[in-house]
Amino acid sequence: MVAIPRNIKVLRQRQWTDEQLFKAGFRYYAPIKRVVMARMLANHADINVTLEVLSANKGDIMLYTAGSVLHDNLDDYDHWPVRADLFRQIYSRWDDMTWHPTATEKFLMQNGCIPYYRKRGVWALKLPISIYVQSLESPEPVIVPAGRWLAIGTEGEPYNMSDESFHERYQDQPSAV
């Protein structure tokens, strides 16, 4: 555990209005409709992601991006946890009847995953400076470096992602809310 000096501000979950987010430099980005694979967790799990270790509880939902490389282990796929209540607000079952799963998607389905898509967009800002952020799933604040995207979820929860991940998930131009 790293002690954070008292004078350092940490961005944590809070209730935001759209106007507050807009004034703070955030813009609303619509999602790109794409398959993500989801499964409910039977046990607690800690997940190492780029900047932090995320904790997920039994009943939370683990999301996977299938990618193009077939792996033998679920942990080798890009994955992240979402609280079950937030998952229900943000995602819907995949509804494209013309969809044909890839080999990697088939592997994930054989391991208990179901195809979903993100139906809600996100307020986001590409960070001009590094800041401390504490996401819902992270037990400790982390420094998010300049150049990463800071997103604010549906319940005011902050989280971050790389530029590549952001552009894979969200439309390039902000939307009118």
Sequence and secondary structure as in RCSB ss.txt:
>XXXX:A:sequence
MVAIPRNIKVLRQRQWTDEQLFKAGFRYYAPIKRVVMARMLANHADINVTLEVLSANKGDIMLYTAGSVLHDNLD
DYDHWPVRADLFRQIYSRWDDMTWHPTATEKFLMQNGCIPYYRKRGVWALKLPISIYVQSLESPEPVIVPAGRWL
AIGTEGEPYNMSDESFHERYQDQPSAV
>XXXX:A:secstr
     TTS EE      HHHHHHTT EEE B    EEEEE SS EEEE SS EEEE TT EEEEE  SS  SSGG
GSEEEEE HHHHHHHEEE   TT    HHHHHHHHTT EEEEE S EEEEE SS EEE  TT SS EEE TTSEE
EE TTS EEEE HHHHHHHB SS    
